[in-house]
Amino acid sequence: ECPHIIVDGLMMMAPYIEPEQTRVYFRNTKLLLNELKQKYPQYPLNELSMGMSNDYPIALEEGATMVRIGSSLFED
């Protein structure tokens, strides 16, 4: 137990594969978050950070509340 740590949600990175193939990873992570919300209602599990520059549109479709788009910032 860590009383000074507050868990706000989950973060995951799908394998670097074709974007559409990442959908199952995002969907399963969303399902896991929903299960954890039911099991641990005392935690504010509202954040779902998933998706990167190559697959963020699919991550958003599957429920991401945060995405990482770092490499897209540096493309020409």
PQR file with spaces between the fields and no chain letter, atoms N, CA, C, O and H, PARSE charges and radii, in Angstrom:
ATOM       1  N    GLU     1       0.839   -1.181    0.000 -0.4000 1.5000
ATOM       2  CA   GLU     1       0.000    0.000    0.000 -0.0000 2.0000
ATOM       3  C    GLU     1       0.881    1.241    0.000  0.5500 1.7000
ATOM       4  O    GLU     1       1.902    1.296    0.687 -0.5500 1.4000
ATOM       5  N    CYS     2       0.480    2.216   -0.765 -0.4000 1.5000
ATOM       6  CA   CYS     2       1.206    3.484   -0.900 -0.0000 2.0000
ATOM       7  C    CYS     2       0.205    4.613   -0.711  0.5500 1.7000
ATOM       8  O    CYS     2      -0.397    5.063   -1.686 -0.5500 1.4000
ATOM       9  H    CYS     2      -0.349    2.171   -1.323  0.4000 1.0000
ATOM      10  N    PRO     3       0.010    5.080    0.515 -0.5600 1.5000
ATOM      11  CA   PRO     3      -1.043    6.063    0.776  0.2800 2.0000
ATOM      12  C    PRO     3      -0.840    7.411    0.094  0.5500 1.7000
ATOM      13  O    PRO     3      -1.798    8.173   -0.040 -0.5500 1.4000
ATOM      14  N    HIS     4       0.378    7.729   -0.339 -0.4000 1.5000
ATOM      15  CA   HIS     4       0.636    9.037   -0.950 -0.0000 2.0000
ATOM      16  C    HIS     4       0.592    8.988   -2.477  0.5500 1.7000
ATOM      17  O    HIS     4       0.853    9.993   -3.139 -0.5500 1.4000
ATOM      18  H    HIS     4       1.156    7.111   -0.230  0.4000 1.0000
ATOM      19  N    ILE     5       0.267    7.843   -3.028 -0.4000 1.5000
ATOM      20  CA   ILE     5       0.146    7.709   -4.480 -0.0000 2.0000
ATOM      21  C    ILE     5      -1.330    7.588   -4.832  0.5500 1.7000
ATOM      22  O    ILE     5      -2.047    6.747   -4.289 -0.5500 1.4000
ATOM      23  H    ILE     5       0.055    7.027   -2.491  0.4000 1.0000
ATOM      24  N    ILE     6      -1.764    8.432   -5.739 -0.4000 1.5000
ATOM      25  CA   ILE     6      -3.151    8.396   -6.198 -0.0000 2.0000
ATOM      26  C    ILE     6      -3.147    7.912   -7.643  0.5500 1.7000
ATOM      27  O    ILE     6      -2.553    8.546   -8.514 -0.5500 1.4000
ATOM      28  H    ILE     6      -1.182    9.115   -6.180  0.4000 1.0000
ATOM      29  N    VAL     7      -3.800    6.809   -7.888 -0.4000 1.5000
ATOM      30  CA   VAL     7      -3.886    6.255   -9.236 -0.0000 2.0000
ATOM      31  C    VAL     7      -5.076    6.904   -9.941  0.5500 1.7000
ATOM      32  O    VAL     7      -6.210    6.830   -9.467 -0.5500 1.4000
ATOM      33  H    VAL     7      -4.283    6.294   -7.180  0.4000 1.0000
ATOM      34  N    ASP     8      -4.797    7.547  -11.093 -0.4000 1.5000
ATOM      35  CA   ASP     8      -5.840    8.246  -11.850 -0.0000 2.0000
ATOM      36  C    ASP     8      -6.352    7.455  -13.032  0.5500 1.7000
ATOM      37  O    ASP     8      -7.382    7.806  -13.607 -0.5500 1.4000
ATOM      38  H    ASP     8      -3.876    7.607  -11.478  0.4000 1.0000
ATOM      39  N    GLY     9      -5.654    6.388  -13.410 -0.4000 1.5000
ATOM      40  CA   GLY     9      -6.073    5.621  -14.568 -0.0000 2.0000
ATOM      41  C    GLY     9      -4.978    4.708  -15.045  0.5500 1.7000
ATOM      42  O    GLY     9      -4.102    4.309  -14.277 -0.5500 1.4000
ATOM      43  H    GLY     9      -4.818    6.102  -12.943  0.4000 1.0000
ATOM      44  N    LEU    10      -5.032    4.379  -16.319 -0.4000 1.5000
ATOM      45  CA   LEU    10      -4.064    3.475  -16.928 -0.0000 2.0000
ATOM      46  C    LEU    10      -3.351    4.153  -18.087  0.5500 1.7000
ATOM      47  O    LEU    10      -3.884    5.059  -18.728 -0.5500 1.4000
ATOM      48  H    LEU    10      -5.744    4.703  -16.943  0.4000 1.0000
ATOM      49  N    MET    11      -2.129    3.690  -18.339 -0.4000 1.5000
ATOM      50  CA   MET    11      -1.356    4.129  -19.491 -0.0000 2.0000
ATOM      51  C    MET    11      -0.820    2.880  -20.168  0.5500 1.7000
ATOM      52  O    MET    11      -0.337    1.969  -19.495 -0.5500 1.4000
ATOM      53  H    MET    11      -1.696    2.954  -17.819  0.4000 1.0000
ATOM      54  N    MET    12      -0.898    2.827  -21.484 -0.4000 1.5000
ATOM      55  CA   MET    12      -0.340    1.695  -22.211 -0.0000 2.0000
ATOM      56  C    MET    12       0.151    2.122  -23.572  0.5500 1.7000
ATOM      57  O    MET    12      -0.286    3.128  -24.131 -0.5500 1.4000
ATOM      58  H    MET    12      -1.289    3.567  -22.031  0.4000 1.0000
ATOM      59  N    MET    13       1.069    1.334  -24.089 -0.4000 1.5000
ATOM      60  CA   MET    13       1.566    1.534  -25.443 -0.0000 2.0000
ATOM      61  C    MET    13       1.367    0.230  -26.194  0.5500 1.7000
ATOM      62  O    MET    13       1.817   -0.826  -25.748 -0.5500 1.4000
ATOM      63  H    MET    13       1.424    0.517  -23.635  0.4000 1.0000
ATOM      64  N    ALA    14       0.699    0.302  -27.320 -0.4000 1.5000
ATOM      65  CA   ALA    14       0.505   -0.880  -28.162 -0.0000 2.0000
ATOM      66  C    ALA    14       1.805   -1.170  -28.908  0.5500 1.7000
ATOM      67  O    ALA    14       2.651   -0.286  -29.043 -0.5500 1.4000
ATOM      68  H    ALA    14       0.334    1.160  -27.682  0.4000 1.0000
ATOM      69  N    PRO    15       1.969   -2.391  -29.389 -0.5600 1.5000
ATOM      70  CA   PRO    15       3.145   -2.682  -30.221  0.2800 2.0000
ATOM      71  C    PRO    15       3.171   -1.769  -31.448  0.5500 1.7000
ATOM      72  O    PRO    15       2.125   -1.313  -31.911 -0.5500 1.4000
ATOM      73  N    TYR    16       4.347   -1.511  -31.961 -0.4000 1.5000
ATOM      74  CA   TYR    16       4.484   -0.672  -33.154 -0.0000 2.0000
ATOM      75  C    TYR    16       4.188   -1.529  -34.378  0.5500 1.7000
ATOM      76  O    TYR    16       5.091   -2.080  -35.008 -0.5500 1.4000
ATOM      77  H    TYR    16       5.197   -1.881  -31.585  0.4000 1.0000
ATOM      78  N    ILE    17       2.906   -1.624  -34.694 -0.4000 1.5000
ATOM      79  CA   ILE    17       2.412   -2.429  -35.809 -0.0000 2.0000
ATOM      80  C    ILE    17       1.471   -1.562  -36.633  0.5500 1.7000
ATOM      81  O    ILE    17       1.306   -0.376  -36.348 -0.5500 1.4000
ATOM      82  H    ILE    17       2.173   -1.176  -34.182  0.4000 1.0000
ATOM      83  N    GLU    18       0.865   -2.139  -37.634 -0.4000 1.5000
ATOM      84  CA   GLU    18      -0.097   -1.371  -38.435 -0.0000 2.0000
ATOM      85  C    GLU    18      -1.157   -0.775  -37.508  0.5500 1.7000
ATOM      86  O    GLU    18      -1.678   -1.479  -36.642 -0.5500 1.4000
ATOM      87  H    GLU    18       0.998   -3.103  -37.866  0.4000 1.0000
ATOM      88  N    PRO    19      -1.483    0.507  -37.674 -0.5600 1.5000
ATOM      89  CA   PRO    19      -2.399    1.166  -36.751  0.2800 2.0000
ATOM      90  C    PRO    19      -3.699    0.407  -36.486  0.5500 1.7000
ATOM      91  O    PRO    19      -4.116    0.297  -35.333 -0.5500 1.4000
ATOM      92  N    GLU    20      -4.336   -0.110  -37.510 -0.4000 1.5000
ATOM      93  CA   GLU    20      -5.618   -0.792  -37.288 -0.0000 2.0000
ATOM      94  C    GLU    20      -5.454   -2.036  -36.414  0.5500 1.7000
ATOM      95  O    GLU    20      -6.392   -2.430  -35.719 -0.5500 1.4000
ATOM      96  H    GLU    20      -3.997   -0.021  -38.447  0.4000 1.0000
ATOM      97  N    GLN    21      -4.289   -2.650  -36.441 -0.4000 1.5000
ATOM      98  CA   GLN    21      -4.039   -3.840  -35.621 -0.0000 2.0000
ATOM      99  C    GLN    21      -3.908   -3.515  -34.136  0.5500 1.7000
ATOM     100  O    GLN    21      -3.962   -4.414  -33.296 -0.5500 1.4000
ATOM     101  H    GLN    21      -3.527   -2.330  -37.005  0.4000 1.0000
ATOM     102  N    THR    22      -3.738   -2.244  -33.811 -0.4000 1.5000
ATOM     103  CA   THR    22      -3.611   -1.846  -32.399 -0.0000 2.0000
ATOM     104  C    THR    22      -4.971   -1.785  -31.703  0.5500 1.7000
ATOM     105  O    THR    22      -5.041   -1.755  -30.474 -0.5500 1.4000
ATOM     106  H    THR    22      -3.694   -1.514  -34.492  0.4000 1.0000
ATOM     107  N    ARG    23      -6.034   -1.768  -32.479 -0.4000 1.5000
ATOM     108  CA   ARG    23      -7.373   -1.588  -31.917 -0.0000 2.0000
ATOM     109  C    ARG    23      -7.673   -2.585  -30.796  0.5500 1.7000
ATOM     110  O    ARG    23      -8.236   -2.203  -29.770 -0.5500 1.4000
ATOM     111  H    ARG    23      -5.977   -1.792  -33.477  0.4000 1.0000
ATOM     112  N    VAL    24      -7.311   -3.830  -30.973 -0.4000 1.5000
ATOM     113  CA   VAL    24      -7.605   -4.850  -29.958 -0.0000 2.0000
ATOM     114  C    VAL    24      -6.882   -4.543  -28.643  0.5500 1.7000
ATOM     115  O    VAL    24      -7.430   -4.788  -27.568 -0.5500 1.4000
ATOM     116  H    VAL    24      -6.853   -4.140  -31.807  0.4000 1.0000
ATOM     117  N    TYR    25      -5.670   -4.016  -28.715 -0.4000 1.5000
ATOM     118  CA   TYR    25      -4.938   -3.661  -27.499 -0.0000 2.0000
ATOM     119  C    TYR    25      -5.639   -2.513  -26.766  0.5500 1.7000
ATOM     120  O    TYR    25      -5.787   -2.542  -25.545 -0.5500 1.4000
ATOM     121  H    TYR    25      -5.224   -3.817  -29.588  0.4000 1.0000
ATOM     122  N    PHE    26      -6.066   -1.506  -27.527 -0.4000 1.5000
ATOM     123  CA   PHE    26      -6.753   -0.368  -26.925 -0.0000 2.0000
ATOM     124  C    PHE    26      -8.096   -0.789  -26.326  0.5500 1.7000
ATOM     125  O    PHE    26      -8.455   -0.380  -25.222 -0.5500 1.4000
ATOM     126  H    PHE    26      -5.945   -1.482  -28.520  0.4000 1.0000
ATOM     127  N    ARG    27      -8.811   -1.593  -27.059 -0.4000 1.5000
ATOM     128  CA   ARG    27     -10.124   -2.060  -26.583 -0.0000 2.0000
ATOM     129  C    ARG    27      -9.978   -2.865  -25.290  0.5500 1.7000
ATOM     130  O    ARG    27     -10.750   -2.673  -24.351 -0.5500 1.4000
ATOM     131  H    ARG    27      -8.519   -1.926  -27.955  0.4000 1.0000
ATOM     132  N    ASN    28      -9.001   -3.753  -25.239 -0.4000 1.5000
ATOM     133  CA   ASN    28      -8.781   -4.558  -24.035 -0.0000 2.0000
ATOM     134  C    ASN    28      -8.347   -3.706  -22.845  0.5500 1.7000
ATOM     135  O    ASN    28      -8.713   -3.995  -21.706 -0.5500 1.4000
ATOM     136  H    ASN    28      -8.373   -3.909  -26.002  0.4000 1.0000
ATOM     137  N    THR    29      -7.574   -2.666  -23.105 -0.4000 1.5000
ATOM     138  CA   THR    29      -7.156   -1.782  -22.017 -0.0000 2.0000
ATOM     139  C    THR    29      -8.349   -1.005  -21.475  0.5500 1.7000
ATOM     140  O    THR    29      -8.463   -0.808  -20.265 -0.5500 1.4000
ATOM     141  H    THR    29      -7.277   -2.431  -24.031  0.4000 1.0000
ATOM     142  N    LYS    30      -9.232   -0.564  -22.354 -0.4000 1.5000
ATOM     143  CA   LYS    30     -10.457    0.124  -21.922 -0.0000 2.0000
ATOM     144  C    LYS    30     -11.320   -0.816  -21.074  0.5500 1.7000
ATOM     145  O    LYS    30     -11.869   -0.402  -20.053 -0.5500 1.4000
ATOM     146  H    LYS    30      -9.140   -0.723  -23.337  0.4000 1.0000
ATOM     147  N    LEU    31     -11.440   -2.073  -21.494 -0.4000 1.5000
ATOM     148  CA   LEU    31     -12.200   -3.053  -20.714 -0.0000 2.0000
ATOM     149  C    LEU    31     -11.568   -3.263  -19.335  0.5500 1.7000
ATOM     150  O    LEU    31     -12.272   -3.359  -18.330 -0.5500 1.4000
ATOM     151  H    LEU    31     -10.994   -2.409  -22.323  0.4000 1.0000
ATOM     152  N    LEU    32     -10.239   -3.332  -19.297 -0.4000 1.5000
ATOM     153  CA   LEU    32      -9.543   -3.484  -18.022 -0.0000 2.0000
ATOM     154  C    LEU    32      -9.809   -2.292  -17.115  0.5500 1.7000
ATOM     155  O    LEU    32     -10.066   -2.465  -15.924 -0.5500 1.4000
ATOM     156  H    LEU    32      -9.667   -3.254  -20.114  0.4000 1.0000
ATOM     157  N    LEU    33      -9.750   -1.085  -17.667 -0.4000 1.5000
ATOM     158  CA   LEU    33     -10.029    0.103  -16.863 -0.0000 2.0000
ATOM     159  C    LEU    33     -11.444    0.050  -16.293  0.5500 1.7000
ATOM     160  O    LEU    33     -11.654    0.374  -15.124 -0.5500 1.4000
ATOM     161  H    LEU    33      -9.541   -0.945  -18.635  0.4000 1.0000
ATOM     162  N    ASN    34     -12.405   -0.352  -17.104 -0.4000 1.5000
ATOM     163  CA   ASN    34     -13.782   -0.458  -16.616 -0.0000 2.0000
ATOM     164  C    ASN    34     -13.902   -1.484  -15.497  0.5500 1.7000
ATOM     165  O    ASN    34     -14.635   -1.265  -14.532 -0.5500 1.4000
ATOM     166  H    ASN    34     -12.234   -0.615  -18.054  0.4000 1.0000
ATOM     167  N    GLU    35     -13.197   -2.593  -15.615 -0.4000 1.5000
ATOM     168  CA   GLU    35     -13.204   -3.609  -14.555 -0.0000 2.0000
ATOM     169  C    GLU    35     -12.600   -3.059  -13.265  0.5500 1.7000
ATOM     170  O    GLU    35     -13.118   -3.294  -12.174 -0.5500 1.4000
ATOM     171  H    GLU    35     -12.602   -2.771  -16.399  0.4000 1.0000
ATOM     172  N    LEU    36     -11.505   -2.328  -13.405 -0.4000 1.5000
ATOM     173  CA   LEU    36     -10.851   -1.756  -12.229 -0.0000 2.0000
ATOM     174  C    LEU    36     -11.724   -0.704  -11.554  0.5500 1.7000
ATOM     175  O    LEU    36     -11.727   -0.592  -10.328 -0.5500 1.4000
ATOM     176  H    LEU    36     -11.084   -2.137  -14.291  0.4000 1.0000
ATOM     177  N    LYS    37     -12.459    0.061  -12.342 -0.4000 1.5000
ATOM     178  CA   LYS    37     -13.389    1.045  -11.770 -0.0000 2.0000
ATOM     179  C    LYS    37     -14.436    0.364  -10.904  0.5500 1.7000
ATOM     180  O    LYS    37     -14.797    0.862   -9.837 -0.5500 1.4000
ATOM     181  H    LYS    37     -12.456   -0.030  -13.338  0.4000 1.0000
ATOM     182  N    GLN    38     -14.919   -0.780  -11.373 -0.4000 1.5000
ATOM     183  CA   GLN    38     -15.926   -1.531  -10.607 -0.0000 2.0000
ATOM     184  C    GLN    38     -15.323   -2.108   -9.327  0.5500 1.7000
ATOM     185  O    GLN    38     -15.939   -2.071   -8.262 -0.5500 1.4000
ATOM     186  H    GLN    38     -14.626   -1.185  -12.240  0.4000 1.0000
ATOM     187  N    LYS    39     -14.119   -2.636   -9.451 -0.4000 1.5000
ATOM     188  CA   LYS    39     -13.480   -3.319   -8.328 -0.0000 2.0000
ATOM     189  C    LYS    39     -12.944   -2.348   -7.274  0.5500 1.7000
ATOM     190  O    LYS    39     -12.942   -2.662   -6.084 -0.5500 1.4000
ATOM     191  H    LYS    39     -13.619   -2.666  -10.316  0.4000 1.0000
ATOM     192  N    TYR    40     -12.488   -1.165   -7.713 -0.4000 1.5000
ATOM     193  CA   TYR    40     -11.872   -0.185   -6.816 -0.0000 2.0000
ATOM     194  C    TYR    40     -12.554    1.178   -6.961  0.5500 1.7000
ATOM     195  O    TYR    40     -11.948    2.114   -7.482 -0.5500 1.4000
ATOM     196  H    TYR    40     -12.490   -0.910   -8.680  0.4000 1.0000
ATOM     197  N    PRO    41     -13.783    1.298   -6.516 -0.5600 1.5000
ATOM     198  CA   PRO    41     -14.497    2.571   -6.686  0.2800 2.0000
ATOM     199  C    PRO    41     -13.884    3.733   -5.901  0.5500 1.7000
ATOM     200  O    PRO    41     -14.208    4.893   -6.154 -0.5500 1.4000
ATOM     201  N    GLN    42     -13.011    3.427   -4.964 -0.4000 1.5000
ATOM     202  CA   GLN    42     -12.390    4.485   -4.162 -0.0000 2.0000
ATOM     203  C    GLN    42     -11.323    5.262   -4.938  0.5500 1.7000
ATOM     204  O    GLN    42     -10.874    6.313   -4.480 -0.5500 1.4000
ATOM     205  H    GLN    42     -12.748    2.485   -4.758  0.4000 1.0000
ATOM     206  N    TYR    43     -10.910    4.755   -6.109 -0.4000 1.5000
ATOM     207  CA   TYR    43      -9.902    5.446   -6.910 -0.0000 2.0000
ATOM     208  C    TYR    43     -10.557    6.188   -8.071  0.5500 1.7000
ATOM     209  O    TYR    43     -11.492    5.677   -8.688 -0.5500 1.4000
ATOM     210  H    TYR    43     -11.275    3.901   -6.480  0.4000 1.0000
ATOM     211  N    PRO    44     -10.064    7.398   -8.371 -0.5600 1.5000
ATOM     212  CA   PRO    44     -10.632    8.184   -9.478  0.2800 2.0000
ATOM     213  C    PRO    44     -10.034    7.747  -10.818  0.5500 1.7000
ATOM     214  O    PRO    44      -9.211    8.460  -11.392 -0.5500 1.4000
ATOM     215  N    LEU    45     -10.434    6.610  -11.301 -0.4000 1.5000
ATOM     216  CA   LEU    45      -9.855    6.043  -12.518 -0.0000 2.0000
ATOM     217  C    LEU    45     -10.515    6.644  -13.758  0.5500 1.7000
ATOM     218  O    LEU    45     -11.337    6.002  -14.412 -0.5500 1.4000
ATOM     219  H    LEU    45     -11.103    6.031  -10.834  0.4000 1.0000
ATOM     220  N    ASN    46     -10.143    7.888  -14.069 -0.4000 1.5000
ATOM     221  CA   ASN    46     -10.769    8.611  -15.173 -0.0000 2.0000
ATOM     222  C    ASN    46      -9.869    8.767  -16.389  0.5500 1.7000
ATOM     223  O    ASN    46     -10.346    9.145  -17.459 -0.5500 1.4000
ATOM     224  H    ASN    46      -9.476    8.410  -13.537  0.4000 1.0000
ATOM     225  N    GLU    47      -8.587    8.488  -16.250 -0.4000 1.5000
ATOM     226  CA   GLU    47      -7.657    8.710  -17.355 -0.0000 2.0000
ATOM     227  C    GLU    47      -7.305    7.403  -18.039  0.5500 1.7000
ATOM     228  O    GLU    47      -7.107    6.376  -17.390 -0.5500 1.4000
ATOM     229  H    GLU    47      -8.200    8.181  -15.381  0.4000 1.0000
ATOM     230  N    LEU    48      -7.231    7.459  -19.357 -0.4000 1.5000
ATOM     231  CA   LEU    48      -6.829    6.315  -20.153 -0.0000 2.0000
ATOM     232  C    LEU    48      -5.856    6.830  -21.210  0.5500 1.7000
ATOM     233  O    LEU    48      -6.258    7.309  -22.270 -0.5500 1.4000
ATOM     234  H    LEU    48      -7.392    8.293  -19.884  0.4000 1.0000
ATOM     235  N    SER    49      -4.582    6.720  -20.897 -0.4000 1.5000
ATOM     236  CA   SER    49      -3.530    7.229  -21.773 -0.0000 2.0000
ATOM     237  C    SER    49      -3.049    6.100  -22.666  0.5500 1.7000
ATOM     238  O    SER    49      -2.428    5.145  -22.200 -0.5500 1.4000
ATOM     239  H    SER    49      -4.255    6.331  -20.035  0.4000 1.0000
ATOM     240  N    MET    50      -3.341    6.218  -23.949 -0.4000 1.5000
ATOM     241  CA   MET    50      -2.908    5.212  -24.914 -0.0000 2.0000
ATOM     242  C    MET    50      -2.915    5.822  -26.297  0.5500 1.7000
ATOM     243  O    MET    50      -3.686    6.738  -26.583 -0.5500 1.4000
ATOM     244  H    MET    50      -3.846    6.994  -24.327  0.4000 1.0000
ATOM     245  N    GLY    51      -2.060    5.312  -27.142 -0.4000 1.5000
ATOM     246  CA   GLY    51      -1.943    5.835  -28.492 -0.0000 2.0000
ATOM     247  C    GLY    51      -0.721    6.708  -28.635  0.5500 1.7000
ATOM     248  O    GLY    51      -0.359    7.467  -27.735 -0.5500 1.4000
ATOM     249  H    GLY    51      -1.434    4.568  -26.910  0.4000 1.0000
ATOM     250  N    MET    52      -0.088    6.581  -29.802 -0.4000 1.5000
ATOM     251  CA   MET    52       1.077    7.393  -30.129 -0.0000 2.0000
ATOM     252  C    MET    52       0.866    7.993  -31.510  0.5500 1.7000
ATOM     253  O    MET    52      -0.213    7.863  -32.088 -0.5500 1.4000
ATOM     254  H    MET    52      -0.383    5.965  -30.533  0.4000 1.0000
ATOM     255  N    SER    53       1.884    8.645  -32.037 -0.4000 1.5000
ATOM     256  CA   SER    53       1.748    9.359  -33.308 -0.0000 2.0000
ATOM     257  C    SER    53       1.165    8.503  -34.426  0.5500 1.7000
ATOM     258  O    SER    53       0.399    9.004  -35.250 -0.5500 1.4000
ATOM     259  H    SER    53       2.760    8.751  -31.568  0.4000 1.0000
ATOM     260  N    ASN    54       1.514    7.222  -34.467 -0.4000 1.5000
ATOM     261  CA   ASN    54       1.080    6.395  -35.583 -0.0000 2.0000
ATOM     262  C    ASN    54      -0.325    5.824  -35.418  0.5500 1.7000
ATOM     263  O    ASN    54      -0.934    5.410  -36.405 -0.5500 1.4000
ATOM     264  H    ASN    54       2.136    6.815  -33.798  0.4000 1.0000
ATOM     265  N    ASP    55      -0.856    5.791  -34.191 -0.4000 1.5000
ATOM     266  CA   ASP    55      -2.146    5.116  -33.983 -0.0000 2.0000
ATOM     267  C    ASP    55      -3.130    5.892  -33.110  0.5500 1.7000
ATOM     268  O    ASP    55      -4.139    5.338  -32.672 -0.5500 1.4000
ATOM     269  H    ASP    55      -0.361    6.127  -33.389  0.4000 1.0000
ATOM     270  N    TYR    56      -2.846    7.153  -32.857 -0.4000 1.5000
ATOM     271  CA   TYR    56      -3.705    7.898  -31.931 -0.0000 2.0000
ATOM     272  C    TYR    56      -5.163    8.033  -32.387  0.5500 1.7000
ATOM     273  O    TYR    56      -6.043    8.057  -31.527 -0.5500 1.4000
ATOM     274  H    TYR    56      -2.027    7.603  -33.213  0.4000 1.0000
ATOM     275  N    PRO    57      -5.475    8.122  -33.700 -0.5600 1.5000
ATOM     276  CA   PRO    57      -6.906    8.202  -34.053  0.2800 2.0000
ATOM     277  C    PRO    57      -7.688    6.971  -33.583  0.5500 1.7000
ATOM     278  O    PRO    57      -8.825    7.090  -33.128 -0.5500 1.4000
ATOM     279  N    ILE    58      -7.083    5.807  -33.694 -0.4000 1.5000
ATOM     280  CA   ILE    58      -7.754    4.589  -33.248 -0.0000 2.0000
ATOM     281  C    ILE    58      -7.853    4.572  -31.731  0.5500 1.7000
ATOM     282  O    ILE    58      -8.876    4.164  -31.181 -0.5500 1.4000
ATOM     283  H    ILE    58      -6.159    5.710  -34.063  0.4000 1.0000
ATOM     284  N    ALA    59      -6.803    5.010  -31.050 -0.4000 1.5000
ATOM     285  CA   ALA    59      -6.835    5.081  -29.587 -0.0000 2.0000
ATOM     286  C    ALA    59      -7.968    5.991  -29.121  0.5500 1.7000
ATOM     287  O    ALA    59      -8.669    5.667  -28.162 -0.5500 1.4000
ATOM     288  H    ALA    59      -5.972    5.342  -31.496  0.4000 1.0000
ATOM     289  N    LEU    60      -8.148    7.111  -29.784 -0.4000 1.5000
ATOM     290  CA   LEU    60      -9.239    8.016  -29.424 -0.0000 2.0000
ATOM     291  C    LEU    60     -10.595    7.362  -29.654  0.5500 1.7000
ATOM     292  O    LEU    60     -11.501    7.493  -28.831 -0.5500 1.4000
ATOM     293  H    LEU    60      -7.579    7.374  -30.563  0.4000 1.0000
ATOM     294  N    GLU    61     -10.731    6.662  -30.771 -0.4000 1.5000
ATOM     295  CA   GLU    61     -11.991    5.955  -31.049 -0.0000 2.0000
ATOM     296  C    GLU    61     -12.297    4.920  -29.971  0.5500 1.7000
ATOM     297  O    GLU    61     -13.461    4.661  -29.666 -0.5500 1.4000
ATOM     298  H    GLU    61      -9.995    6.556  -31.439  0.4000 1.0000
ATOM     299  N    GLU    62     -11.251    4.328  -29.393 -0.4000 1.5000
ATOM     300  CA   GLU    62     -11.430    3.277  -28.394 -0.0000 2.0000
ATOM     301  C    GLU    62     -11.472    3.814  -26.962  0.5500 1.7000
ATOM     302  O    GLU    62     -11.529    3.028  -26.016 -0.5500 1.4000
ATOM     303  H    GLU    62     -10.305    4.538  -29.640  0.4000 1.0000
ATOM     304  N    GLY    63     -11.444    5.133  -26.787 -0.4000 1.5000
ATOM     305  CA   GLY    63     -11.668    5.698  -25.463 -0.0000 2.0000
ATOM     306  C    GLY    63     -10.508    6.393  -24.791  0.5500 1.7000
ATOM     307  O    GLY    63     -10.605    6.726  -23.610 -0.5500 1.4000
ATOM     308  H    GLY    63     -11.398    5.771  -27.556  0.4000 1.0000
ATOM     309  N    ALA    64      -9.416    6.626  -25.490 -0.4000 1.5000
ATOM     310  CA   ALA    64      -8.275    7.309  -24.878 -0.0000 2.0000
ATOM     311  C    ALA    64      -8.664    8.715  -24.432  0.5500 1.7000
ATOM     312  O    ALA    64      -9.388    9.421  -25.134 -0.5500 1.4000
ATOM     313  H    ALA    64      -9.337    6.356  -26.450  0.4000 1.0000
ATOM     314  N    THR    65      -8.182    9.111  -23.271 -0.4000 1.5000
ATOM     315  CA   THR    65      -8.363   10.482  -22.803 -0.0000 2.0000
ATOM     316  C    THR    65      -7.075   11.287  -22.961  0.5500 1.7000
ATOM     317  O    THR    65      -7.089   12.514  -22.857 -0.5500 1.4000
ATOM     318  H    THR    65      -7.594    8.538  -22.700  0.4000 1.0000
ATOM     319  N    MET    66      -5.960   10.596  -23.214 -0.4000 1.5000
ATOM     320  CA   MET    66      -4.663   11.221  -23.471 -0.0000 2.0000
ATOM     321  C    MET    66      -3.958   10.414  -24.553  0.5500 1.7000
ATOM     322  O    MET    66      -4.098    9.193  -24.617 -0.5500 1.4000
ATOM     323  H    MET    66      -5.948    9.599  -23.299  0.4000 1.0000
ATOM     324  N    VAL    67      -3.195   11.105  -25.407 -0.4000 1.5000
ATOM     325  CA   VAL    67      -2.388   10.437  -26.421 -0.0000 2.0000
ATOM     326  C    VAL    67      -0.999   11.060  -26.411  0.5500 1.7000
ATOM     327  O    VAL    67      -0.813   12.179  -25.931 -0.5500 1.4000
ATOM     328  H    VAL    67      -3.081   12.097  -25.355  0.4000 1.0000
ATOM     329  N    ARG    68      -0.017   10.321  -26.950 -0.4000 1.5000
ATOM     330  CA   ARG    68       1.349   10.811  -27.064 -0.0000 2.0000
ATOM     331  C    ARG    68       1.653   10.986  -28.550  0.5500 1.7000
ATOM     332  O    ARG    68       1.613   10.021  -29.314 -0.5500 1.4000
ATOM     333  H    ARG    68      -0.168    9.412  -27.340  0.4000 1.0000
ATOM     334  N    ILE    69       1.951   12.195  -28.951 -0.4000 1.5000
ATOM     335  CA   ILE    69       2.181   12.461  -30.374 -0.0000 2.0000
ATOM     336  C    ILE    69       3.559   13.072  -30.597  0.5500 1.7000
ATOM     337  O    ILE    69       3.742   13.858  -31.527 -0.5500 1.4000
ATOM     338  H    ILE    69       1.983   12.979  -28.331  0.4000 1.0000
ATOM     339  N    GLY    70       4.507   12.731  -29.778 -0.4000 1.5000
ATOM     340  CA   GLY    70       5.840   13.335  -29.820 -0.0000 2.0000
ATOM     341  C    GLY    70       6.523   13.311  -31.164  0.5500 1.7000
ATOM     342  O    GLY    70       6.966   14.356  -31.639 -0.5500 1.4000
ATOM     343  H    GLY    70       4.359   12.092  -29.023  0.4000 1.0000
ATOM     344  N    SER    71       6.626   12.140  -31.806 -0.4000 1.5000
ATOM     345  CA   SER    71       7.382   12.065  -33.050 -0.0000 2.0000
ATOM     346  C    SER    71       6.712   12.858  -34.181  0.5500 1.7000
ATOM     347  O    SER    71       7.401   13.316  -35.092 -0.5500 1.4000
ATOM     348  H    SER    71       6.265   11.291  -31.420  0.4000 1.0000
ATOM     349  N    SER    72       5.410   13.025  -34.141 -0.4000 1.5000
ATOM     350  CA   SER    72       4.725   13.803  -35.174 -0.0000 2.0000
ATOM     351  C    SER    72       5.089   15.277  -35.117  0.5500 1.7000
ATOM     352  O    SER    72       4.973   15.983  -36.118 -0.5500 1.4000
ATOM     353  H    SER    72       4.850   12.653  -33.400  0.4000 1.0000
ATOM     354  N    LEU    73       5.525   15.744  -33.966 -0.4000 1.5000
ATOM     355  CA   LEU    73       5.917   17.142  -33.817 -0.0000 2.0000
ATOM     356  C    LEU    73       7.186   17.456  -34.587  0.5500 1.7000
ATOM     357  O    LEU    73       7.439   18.613  -34.926 -0.5500 1.4000
ATOM     358  H    LEU    73       5.620   15.169  -33.153  0.4000 1.0000
ATOM     359  N    PHE    74       7.990   16.433  -34.867 -0.4000 1.5000
ATOM     360  CA   PHE    74       9.299   16.657  -35.479 -0.0000 2.0000
ATOM     361  C    PHE    74       9.357   16.197  -36.928  0.5500 1.7000
ATOM     362  O    PHE    74      10.434   16.190  -37.525 -0.5500 1.4000
ATOM     363  H    PHE    74       7.785   15.494  -34.592  0.4000 1.0000
ATOM     364  N    GLU    75       8.234   15.815  -37.504 -0.4000 1.5000
ATOM     365  CA   GLU    75       8.210   15.404  -38.910 -0.0000 2.0000
ATOM     366  C    GLU    75       8.102   16.622  -39.801  0.5500 1.7000
ATOM     367  O    GLU    75       7.526   17.639  -39.413 -0.5500 1.4000
ATOM     368  H    GLU    75       7.359   15.821  -37.020  0.4000 1.0000
ATOM     369  N    ASP    76       8.660   16.517  -40.996 -0.4000 1.5000
ATOM     370  CA   ASP    76       8.573   17.627  -41.959 -0.0000 2.0000
ATOM     371  C    ASP    76       7.256   17.604  -42.675  0.5500 1.7000
ATOM     372  O    ASP    76       6.998   18.459  -43.522 -0.5500 1.4000
ATOM     373  H    ASP    76       9.128   15.691  -41.311  0.4000 1.0000
